[in-house]
């Protein structure tokens, strides 16, 4: 996870006091440094001048986070296509693994970009619950803003994003205070700690992400909070090491879902 100083500034072409006020508010929220933006100075120059590990720029669409690895602004990503396919009757292995239907309670313990959480929120509907945990303060900041403000072309996707309840917390800390059976299923996607060849668009996120391995202690806490735990990985071997005995995934899919039941 990224360490070092974080700055917040306005877009280069921002005018008026509102943009600066928003940037100052974001800086206070993040415990970051507010950086006044000269019109003739680029992001790289600002980062070098203030020795910043990351710079949050307040753009028209929302915050964009810059680091040495690239830049990132919230987008639901593959959730757009996955929801389209789901509505056309396609099988979604995530929903099969989670055993979701309207009204179910889901804890997504590794929220990330919330693509899986969005599909889950669509499946459980207005009567269900999807809580998403994100340990990284910067990633939580950007994604929680997107969940509140991003408007998709598909109204069902927008509604699903709004139903996700993001929480900034380590999974083990949050699970430790959960009452037994607080959820119907707990979901982990620890895949991001293993680079995927060709996933260049994700590289800007890597420095922002919490990369600790999923521990046996955390899994035990998850099995107290829910009778079903699902883990997403690329290797069935790794899933078996976690204790999974059931597996969901297409024959030619690069990912599999492992299931542990209490």
Backbone as numpy.savetxt, mean C-alpha at the origin, in Angstrom:
# Nx Ny Nz CAx CAy CAz Cx Cy Cz
13.68 0.59 4.65 12.83 1.77 4.65 13.71 3.01 4.65
13.29 4.02 3.94 14.09 5.22 3.75 14.41 5.90 5.08
15.68 6.30 5.22 16.10 7.10 6.36 16.75 8.38 5.85
16.84 9.37 6.69 17.39 10.65 6.27 16.34 11.73 6.27
16.76 12.93 5.93 15.86 14.08 5.98 14.83 14.05 4.86
13.62 14.46 5.20 12.53 14.56 4.22 12.14 16.03 4.10
11.95 16.48 2.88 11.49 17.84 2.63 10.16 17.84 1.92
9.45 18.95 2.05 8.18 19.14 1.35 8.22 20.50 0.68
7.81 20.55 -0.59 7.81 21.80 -1.31 6.62 21.85 -2.27
6.49 22.96 -2.97 5.41 23.14 -3.94 5.89 22.76 -5.33
4.95 22.61 -6.25 5.32 22.41 -7.65 5.98 23.68 -8.18
6.81 23.52 -9.20 7.56 24.66 -9.72 6.63 25.76 -10.22
5.53 25.38 -10.83 4.62 26.38 -11.42 3.49 26.78 -10.47
3.59 26.41 -9.19 2.54 26.74 -8.22 2.51 28.25 -7.98
1.30 28.78 -7.90 1.13 30.22 -7.62 0.16 30.40 -6.46
0.27 31.52 -5.78 -0.64 31.81 -4.69 -0.20 31.19 -3.38
-0.89 31.55 -2.33 -0.51 31.12 -0.98 -1.06 29.74 -0.62
-2.09 29.27 -1.35 -2.73 28.00 -0.98 -1.77 26.83 -1.13
-0.99 26.81 -2.21 -0.05 25.72 -2.44 1.01 25.67 -1.36
1.53 26.84 -0.99 2.53 26.89 0.07 1.94 26.47 1.41
0.71 26.87 1.68 0.06 26.50 2.94 -0.14 24.99 3.02
-0.53 24.39 1.89 -0.70 22.94 1.88 0.63 22.23 2.10
1.69 22.70 1.43 3.00 22.10 1.60 3.48 22.22 3.05
3.24 23.36 3.67 3.61 23.54 5.08 2.84 22.57 5.98
1.55 22.38 5.67 0.73 21.46 6.47 1.22 20.03 6.31
1.58 19.64 5.08 2.11 18.30 4.86 3.43 18.11 5.59
4.27 19.14 5.56 5.56 19.06 6.26 5.35 18.84 7.76
4.39 19.56 8.33 4.09 19.38 9.75 3.56 17.97 10.02
2.70 17.48 9.14 2.13 16.15 9.30 3.21 15.07 9.28
4.21 15.25 8.41 5.27 14.27 8.24 6.45 14.50 9.18
6.45 15.61 9.90 7.62 15.96 10.68 8.80 16.26 9.79
8.52 16.87 8.65 9.53 17.11 7.61 9.87 18.59 7.53
10.85 18.89 6.70 11.30 20.26 6.49 10.53 20.90 5.34
9.94 22.06 5.58 9.31 22.80 4.48 10.40 23.53 3.71
10.41 23.34 2.39 11.43 23.94 1.53 10.74 24.90 0.56
11.09 26.16 0.64 10.54 27.12 -0.31 11.11 26.85 -1.69
10.25 26.89 -2.70 10.64 26.46 -4.05 10.92 27.66 -4.97
12.18 27.93 -5.28 12.46 28.93 -6.30 11.96 28.44 -7.66
11.44 29.31 -8.49 10.88 28.91 -9.77 11.94 28.34 -10.72
13.20 28.68 -10.48 14.24 28.24 -11.40 15.03 27.04 -10.87
14.54 26.39 -9.84 15.29 25.29 -9.24 14.53 23.98 -9.35
15.19 22.95 -9.87 14.57 21.64 -10.03 14.63 20.81 -8.77
13.97 19.67 -8.82 13.89 18.77 -7.67 15.27 18.28 -7.25
16.07 17.82 -8.21 17.41 17.31 -7.88 18.26 18.37 -7.19
18.17 19.60 -7.66 18.94 20.69 -7.06 18.49 20.95 -5.64
17.18 20.94 -5.41 16.66 21.16 -4.06 17.11 20.05 -3.11
17.04 18.82 -3.59 17.42 17.69 -2.75 18.90 17.77 -2.38
19.72 18.16 -3.34 21.15 18.28 -3.08 21.44 19.45 -2.13
20.77 20.56 -2.34 21.03 21.75 -1.52 20.69 21.51 -0.05
19.58 20.78 0.20 19.12 20.56 1.57 19.50 19.17 2.10
20.26 18.40 1.30 20.72 17.07 1.71 19.53 16.19 2.11
18.57 16.09 1.19 17.34 15.36 1.46 17.39 13.93 0.93
16.87 13.00 1.70 16.70 11.63 1.22 15.45 11.50 0.36
14.46 12.35 0.63 13.22 12.35 -0.15 12.62 13.74 -0.14
11.94 14.07 -1.22 11.27 15.37 -1.34 9.85 15.15 -1.80
8.89 15.62 -1.02 7.47 15.54 -1.38 7.09 16.83 -2.09
6.60 16.71 -3.31 6.21 17.87 -4.11 4.69 17.90 -4.21
4.10 19.03 -3.84 2.65 19.17 -3.91 2.20 19.51 -5.32
1.80 18.51 -6.08 1.32 18.73 -7.44 -0.20 18.85 -7.45
-0.74 19.21 -8.59 -2.18 19.43 -8.71 -2.96 18.17 -8.32
-2.44 17.00 -8.71 -3.15 15.74 -8.44 -2.90 15.22 -7.04
-1.95 15.82 -6.33 -1.62 15.34 -5.00 -0.12 15.26 -4.80
0.32 14.62 -3.72 1.76 14.56 -3.44 2.50 13.60 -4.37
3.66 14.04 -4.85 4.59 13.18 -5.59 5.87 13.11 -4.77
6.34 11.89 -4.52 7.52 11.68 -3.69 8.72 11.37 -4.56
9.78 12.15 -4.39 11.03 11.97 -5.14 12.10 11.43 -4.21
12.86 10.45 -4.70 14.03 9.95 -3.98 15.10 9.63 -5.03
16.23 9.14 -4.58 17.31 8.82 -5.51 16.89 7.73 -6.50
15.89 6.92 -6.13 15.45 5.82 -6.99 14.42 6.24 -8.04
13.89 7.45 -7.94 12.87 7.90 -8.89 11.78 8.66 -8.16
10.61 8.74 -8.79 9.49 9.46 -8.18 8.23 8.60 -8.22
7.32 8.92 -7.31 6.10 8.12 -7.16 4.95 9.02 -6.77
3.80 8.84 -7.43 2.53 9.45 -7.03 1.48 8.35 -7.04
0.50 8.45 -6.18 -0.47 7.36 -6.04 -1.25 7.10 -7.33
-1.42 5.81 -7.62 -2.30 5.33 -8.70 -2.71 3.92 -8.32
-3.96 3.52 -8.56 -4.39 2.17 -8.18 -3.79 1.05 -9.00
-3.06 1.40 -10.05 -2.31 0.40 -10.81 -3.17 -0.70 -11.40
-2.74 -1.94 -11.18 -3.41 -3.09 -11.80 -4.81 -3.33 -11.25
-5.17 -2.65 -10.16 -6.53 -2.81 -9.64 -7.56 -2.40 -10.68
-7.20 -1.45 -11.55 -8.13 -0.99 -12.59 -8.49 -2.14 -13.53
-7.47 -2.80 -14.07 -7.70 -3.91 -15.00 -8.31 -5.11 -14.29
-7.84 -5.40 -13.09 -8.34 -6.56 -12.36 -9.83 -6.42 -12.06
-10.27 -5.22 -11.70 -11.69 -5.02 -11.43 -12.51 -5.14 -12.70
-12.01 -4.62 -13.81 -12.70 -4.77 -15.09 -12.89 -6.25 -15.41
-11.84 -7.03 -15.26 -11.92 -8.46 -15.56 -12.86 -9.17 -14.60
-12.81 -8.79 -13.33 -13.68 -9.40 -12.33 -15.15 -9.16 -12.66
-15.47 -7.96 -13.10 -16.85 -7.61 -13.44 -17.31 -8.31 -14.71
-16.37 -8.77 -15.52 -16.72 -9.54 -16.72 -16.83 -11.04 -16.43
-16.61 -11.42 -15.17 -16.77 -12.81 -14.78 -15.49 -13.59 -14.64
-14.34 -12.93 -14.74 -13.07 -13.63 -14.61 -12.85 -14.08 -13.16
-12.03 -15.11 -13.00 -11.66 -15.59 -11.67 -10.55 -14.73 -11.10
-10.70 -14.30 -9.87 -9.66 -13.53 -9.17 -9.14 -14.41 -8.04
-7.91 -14.92 -8.21 -7.36 -15.87 -7.24 -7.25 -15.29 -5.84
-7.02 -13.98 -5.74 -6.95 -13.35 -4.42 -8.25 -13.56 -3.66
-9.38 -13.33 -4.31 -10.67 -13.45 -3.63 -10.96 -14.90 -3.26
-10.53 -15.83 -4.10 -10.69 -17.25 -3.78 -9.89 -17.60 -2.53
-8.65 -17.13 -2.49 -7.78 -17.44 -1.35 -8.31 -16.81 -0.07
-8.79 -15.57 -0.17 -9.31 -14.89 1.02 -10.69 -15.37 1.42
-11.36 -16.08 0.51 -12.72 -16.59 0.74 -13.67 -15.43 1.07
-13.67 -14.44 0.17 -14.44 -13.22 0.44 -15.84 -13.26 -0.15
-16.72 -12.60 0.56 -18.08 -12.34 0.10 -18.57 -11.10 0.85
-19.69 -10.54 0.44 -20.16 -9.30 1.10 -20.27 -9.45 2.61
-19.81 -8.41 3.31 -19.90 -8.37 4.76 -18.68 -8.88 5.50
-17.72 -9.47 4.80 -16.54 -10.02 5.48 -15.61 -8.91 5.97
-14.78 -9.26 6.96 -13.84 -8.33 7.58 -12.41 -8.75 7.22
-11.68 -7.85 6.56 -10.35 -8.16 6.05 -9.33 -7.22 6.68
-8.21 -7.78 7.12 -7.07 -6.98 7.52 -5.96 -7.22 6.50
-5.65 -6.20 5.70 -4.53 -6.26 4.78 -3.33 -5.72 5.55
-2.46 -6.61 5.97 -1.37 -6.23 6.89 -0.18 -5.60 6.18
-0.21 -5.58 4.85 0.88 -4.99 4.05 0.23 -4.19 2.93
-0.30 -3.03 3.24 -1.16 -2.29 2.32 -0.46 -1.92 1.01
0.76 -1.39 1.09 1.46 -0.99 -0.13 0.66 0.02 -0.92
0.45 -0.27 -2.22 -0.31 0.62 -3.09 -1.81 0.38 -3.02
-2.23 -0.57 -2.20 -3.65 -0.85 -1.94 -4.39 -1.45 -3.12
-3.68 -2.03 -4.09 -4.36 -2.66 -5.22 -5.15 -3.88 -4.75
-4.52 -4.74 -3.94 -5.23 -5.91 -3.42 -6.35 -5.49 -2.47
-6.10 -4.46 -1.67 -7.13 -3.97 -0.75 -8.33 -3.44 -1.52
-8.09 -2.81 -2.67 -9.20 -2.28 -3.47 -10.08 -3.41 -3.99
-9.46 -4.49 -4.46 -10.23 -5.65 -4.94 -11.01 -6.28 -3.78
-10.38 -6.36 -2.63 -11.05 -6.90 -1.45 -12.23 -6.02 -1.04
-12.03 -4.70 -1.06 -13.09 -3.77 -0.67 -14.28 -3.87 -1.61
-14.01 -4.06 -2.89 -15.10 -4.26 -3.85 -15.87 -5.54 -3.52
-15.14 -6.60 -3.17 -15.78 -7.90 -2.93 -16.61 -7.90 -1.66
-16.15 -7.25 -0.60 -16.90 -7.30 0.67 -18.02 -6.27 0.71
-17.97 -5.29 -0.19 -19.06 -4.33 -0.31 -19.19 -3.37 0.85
-20.29 -2.65 0.84 -20.50 -1.60 1.85 -20.67 -2.16 3.26
-21.11 -3.41 3.36 -21.30 -4.01 4.69 -20.04 -4.66 5.23
-19.01 -4.75 4.41 -17.75 -5.35 4.84 -16.78 -4.32 5.37
-15.61 -4.82 5.77 -14.56 -3.96 6.33 -13.22 -4.36 5.73
-12.46 -3.37 5.29 -11.07 -3.61 4.87 -10.19 -2.58 5.57
-9.35 -3.06 6.47 -8.36 -2.22 7.14 -7.01 -2.53 6.51
-6.26 -1.49 6.17 -4.96 -1.68 5.54 -3.85 -1.08 6.38
-2.84 -1.88 6.71 -1.71 -1.41 7.52 -0.52 -1.07 6.63
0.09 0.06 6.88 1.31 0.45 6.17 2.32 0.98 7.17
3.50 0.36 7.21 4.51 0.73 8.19 5.31 1.96 7.78
5.46 2.18 6.48 6.27 3.30 6.00 5.49 4.61 6.09
6.00 5.60 6.83 5.27 6.87 6.95 5.05 7.57 5.61
6.06 7.58 4.74 5.91 8.27 3.46 4.94 7.54 2.53
5.05 6.22 2.48 4.13 5.46 1.63 2.70 5.57 2.15
2.55 5.51 3.47 1.22 5.69 4.07 0.66 7.06 3.71
1.49 8.09 3.79 1.06 9.45 3.49 0.52 9.55 2.07
1.29 9.04 1.11 0.88 9.15 -0.30 -0.34 8.29 -0.61
-0.35 7.07 -0.10 -1.44 6.15 -0.43 -2.73 6.56 0.29
-2.65 6.96 1.54 -3.88 7.38 2.24 -4.48 8.61 1.58
-3.63 9.51 1.07 -4.14 10.67 0.32 -4.87 10.18 -0.93
-4.27 9.23 -1.64 -4.89 8.72 -2.85 -6.21 8.02 -2.58
-6.28 7.25 -1.50 -7.52 6.55 -1.18 -8.67 7.52 -0.92
-8.35 8.69 -0.38 -9.38 9.69 -0.09 -9.74 10.54 -1.31
-8.80 10.72 -2.23 -8.98 11.74 -3.26 -8.96 11.24 -4.70
-8.35 10.09 -4.97 -8.25 9.61 -6.35 -9.64 9.27 -6.90
-9.92 9.73 -8.10 -11.20 9.44 -8.75 -10.91 8.61 -10.00
-11.36 7.36 -9.97 -11.17 6.45 -11.10 -12.30 6.62 -12.11
-12.07 6.17 -13.33 -13.14 6.19 -14.34 -14.27 5.26 -13.94
-13.94 4.18 -13.26 -14.93 3.21 -12.78 -15.41 3.65 -11.39
-16.67 4.02 -11.28 -17.21 4.49 -10.00 -17.13 3.42 -8.92
-17.21 2.15 -9.31 -17.11 1.07 -8.33 -15.71 1.02 -7.72
-14.69 1.30 -8.53 -13.33 1.32 -8.01 -13.14 2.50 -7.07
-13.65 3.66 -7.44 -13.57 4.83 -6.56 -14.23 4.53 -5.21
-15.41 3.92 -5.25 -16.13 3.59 -4.02 -15.33 2.59 -3.17
-14.69 1.63 -3.83 -13.89 0.64 -3.11 -12.70 1.31 -2.43
-12.04 2.23 -3.12 -10.91 2.95 -2.53 -11.33 3.70 -1.28
-12.49 4.35 -1.34 -12.97 5.14 -0.20 -13.29 4.27 1.01
-13.64 3.01 0.77 -14.01 2.13 1.89 -12.80 1.56 2.63
-11.63 1.63 2.03 -10.42 1.11 2.70 -10.06 2.03 3.86
-9.78 1.44 5.00 -9.40 2.20 6.19 -7.89 2.05 6.41
-7.08 3.04 5.97 -5.63 2.91 6.13 -5.19 3.26 7.54
-4.21 2.51 8.04 -3.64 2.75 9.36 -2.12 2.68 9.24
-1.43 3.67 9.79 0.03 3.62 9.79 0.47 2.84 11.01
0.98 1.63 10.80 1.38 0.78 11.92 2.17 -0.41 11.40
3.05 -0.93 12.23 3.67 -2.22 11.97 2.63 -3.31 12.20
2.64 -4.32 11.35 1.64 -5.38 11.47 1.68 -6.03 12.85
2.90 -6.33 13.34 2.98 -7.02 14.63 2.44 -6.16 15.78
2.65 -4.85 15.70 2.14 -3.97 16.75 0.61 -3.89 16.71
0.07 -3.76 15.52 -1.39 -3.66 15.38 -2.05 -4.98 15.79
-1.50 -6.09 15.32 -2.09 -7.40 15.63 -2.03 -7.72 17.11
-1.00 -7.24 17.77 -0.84 -7.53 19.20 -1.98 -6.95 20.04
-2.60 -5.87 19.53 -3.69 -5.26 20.31 -5.07 -5.65 19.79
-5.12 -6.54 18.80 -6.41 -6.99 18.27 -7.04 -8.03 19.20
-8.33 -7.89 19.40 -9.06 -8.93 20.14 -9.16 -10.18 19.27
-9.30 -11.35 19.88 -9.47 -12.56 19.09 -10.64 -12.44 18.11
-10.43 -12.94 16.91 -11.45 -12.94 15.85 -11.96 -11.54 15.52
-11.06 -10.56 15.52 -11.42 -9.22 15.09 -11.71 -9.17 13.59
-11.13 -10.13 12.85 -11.29 -10.17 11.40 -11.61 -11.60 10.96
-12.10 -11.71 9.74 -12.34 -13.03 9.15 -11.10 -13.57 8.48
-10.22 -12.67 8.00 -9.00 -13.09 7.33 -7.95 -11.99 7.45
-6.70 -12.40 7.61 -5.56 -11.48 7.59 -4.71 -11.83 6.39
-4.32 -10.80 5.64 -3.60 -10.99 4.37 -2.23 -10.34 4.44
-1.20 -11.07 3.98 0.16 -10.54 3.89 0.66 -10.66 2.46
1.28 -9.59 1.99 1.98 -9.61 0.70 3.41 -9.14 0.94
4.30 -10.05 1.37 5.69 -9.67 1.64 6.57 -9.71 0.40
5.98 -9.84 -0.79 6.74 -10.04 -2.03 7.65 -8.88 -2.38
7.30 -7.69 -1.96 8.01 -6.51 -2.45 9.48 -6.50 -2.03
9.83 -7.27 -0.99 11.22 -7.28 -0.57 12.10 -8.04 -1.56
11.48 -8.81 -2.48 12.22 -9.52 -3.51 12.03 -8.80 -4.83
13.06 -8.18 -5.41 12.89 -7.46 -6.67 12.36 -8.37 -7.77
11.46 -7.81 -8.58 10.92 -8.53 -9.73 11.58 -7.99 -10.98
12.21 -8.85 -11.77 12.86 -8.40 -12.99 11.85 -7.75 -13.92
12.18 -6.55 -14.36 11.31 -5.85 -15.30 10.30 -4.94 -14.64
10.25 -4.94 -13.29 9.27 -4.09 -12.59 9.89 -2.72 -12.31
10.29 -2.03 -13.38 10.99 -0.76 -13.22 10.11 0.30 -12.57
8.82 0.25 -12.82 7.93 1.24 -12.25 7.84 1.15 -10.74
8.26 0.03 -10.17 8.18 -0.15 -8.73 9.46 0.27 -8.02
10.53 0.51 -8.76 11.80 0.80 -8.13 11.77 2.06 -7.29
10.99 3.05 -7.71 10.90 4.30 -6.93 10.28 4.06 -5.56
9.51 2.99 -5.43 8.86 2.68 -4.16 9.77 1.94 -3.19
10.76 1.25 -3.73 11.55 0.36 -2.88 12.19 1.08 -1.68
12.80 2.27 -1.86 13.38 2.93 -0.69 12.34 3.35 0.36
11.08 3.48 -0.06 10.02 3.92 0.86 9.43 2.77 1.65
9.68 1.55 1.22 8.95 0.40 1.74 9.61 -0.21 2.97
8.77 -0.80 3.80 9.23 -1.54 4.97 9.53 -2.96 4.52
10.78 -3.40 4.71 11.21 -4.63 4.07 11.55 -5.77 5.02
11.11 -5.69 6.26 11.38 -6.78 7.19 10.62 -8.05 6.78
11.25 -9.19 6.99 10.62 -10.47 6.65 9.44 -10.75 7.58
8.50 -11.51 7.07 7.34 -11.92 7.86 7.79 -12.97 8.88
7.56 -12.70 10.16 8.05 -13.58 11.22 6.99 -14.57 11.68
7.46 -15.63 12.30 6.55 -16.63 12.86 5.69 -16.03 13.96
6.27 -15.09 14.73 5.52 -14.44 15.80 4.36 -13.62 15.25
4.61 -12.91 14.14 3.55 -12.12 13.52 2.44 -13.02 12.99
2.81 -14.15 12.41 1.80 -15.09 11.91 0.94 -15.64 13.05
1.54 -15.91 14.19 0.76 -16.39 15.33 -0.22 -15.33 15.82
0.22 -14.08 15.82 -0.69 -12.99 16.19 -1.84 -12.88 15.19
-1.53 -13.08 13.91 -2.56 -13.00 12.87 -3.58 -14.12 13.04
-3.12 -15.30 13.42 -4.04 -16.43 13.61 -4.89 -16.28 14.86
-4.49 -15.40 15.76 -5.35 -15.05 16.90 -6.43 -14.06 16.45
-6.03 -13.13 15.57 -6.95 -12.08 15.14 -7.96 -12.57 14.12
-7.65 -13.68 13.42 -8.56 -14.21 12.39 -8.33 -15.71 12.25
-9.36 -16.46 11.87 -9.20 -17.91 11.72 -8.50 -18.30 10.42
-8.26 -17.32 9.53 -7.68 -17.61 8.23 -6.60 -16.56 7.93
-5.43 -17.03 7.50 -4.34 -16.15 7.11 -3.91 -16.54 5.71
-3.73 -15.53 4.86 -3.33 -15.75 3.47 -2.04 -14.98 3.20
-1.08 -15.65 2.56 0.21 -15.04 2.23 0.43 -15.14 0.72
0.87 -14.04 0.12 1.15 -13.98 -1.31 2.65 -14.09 -1.54
3.05 -15.01 -2.37 4.48 -15.19 -2.68 4.64 -15.73 -4.10
5.89 -15.75 -4.58 6.15 -16.32 -5.89 6.59 -17.78 -5.81
6.87 -18.25 -4.61 7.40 -19.60 -4.44 6.54 -20.41 -3.48
6.08 -21.57 -3.95 5.34 -22.46 -3.06 6.24 -22.97 -1.95
7.52 -23.09 -2.25 8.49 -23.53 -1.24 8.51 -22.56 -0.06
8.55 -21.26 -0.36 8.54 -20.25 0.71 7.24 -20.32 1.48
6.13 -20.50 0.77 4.83 -20.58 1.44 4.77 -21.78 2.38
5.36 -22.89 1.98 5.39 -24.06 2.87 6.23 -23.78 4.11
7.31 -23.01 3.94 8.12 -22.63 5.10 7.32 -21.83 6.11
6.39 -21.03 5.61 5.52 -20.25 6.51 4.50 -21.13 7.21
4.28 -22.33 6.70 3.31 -23.22 7.30 2.04 -23.39 6.49
2.02 -22.87 5.26 0.84 -22.99 4.41 0.68 -24.43 3.92
-0.56 -24.89 3.89 -0.86 -26.25 3.42 -1.83 -26.25 2.25
-2.48 -25.10 2.00 -3.36 -24.95 0.84 -2.82 -23.84 -0.04
-2.98 -24.01 -1.36 -2.40 -23.05 -2.30 -3.39 -22.72 -3.41
-3.44 -21.44 -3.76 -4.31 -20.97 -4.82 -3.44 -20.22 -5.84
-3.68 -20.48 -7.11 -2.93 -19.76 -8.14 -3.04 -20.48 -9.47
-2.95 -19.71 -10.55 -3.02 -20.29 -11.88 -1.80 -21.12 -12.21
-1.94 -22.05 -13.14 -0.85 -22.95 -13.51 0.37 -22.19 -14.00
0.13 -21.10 -14.73 1.23 -20.34 -15.31 1.46 -18.99 -14.61
0.82 -18.81 -13.48 0.95 -17.55 -12.75 2.29 -17.47 -12.03
2.86 -16.25 -11.97 4.11 -16.05 -11.25 3.90 -15.95 -9.75
2.66 -15.84 -9.32 2.39 -15.69 -7.89 1.43 -16.76 -7.41
1.54 -17.07 -6.13 0.64 -18.02 -5.49 0.20 -17.47 -4.15
-0.94 -17.95 -3.70 -1.46 -17.58 -2.39 -1.47 -18.83 -1.52
-0.81 -18.71 -0.36 -0.81 -19.81 0.59 -1.77 -19.53 1.72
-2.44 -20.57 2.20 -3.49 -20.41 3.22 -3.10 -21.18 4.47
-3.25 -20.50 5.61 -3.08 -21.14 6.92 -4.38 -20.96 7.68
-4.89 -22.04 8.24 -6.12 -21.97 9.02 -5.82 -22.33 10.47
-6.54 -21.68 11.34 -6.36 -21.93 12.77 -6.81 -23.34 13.12
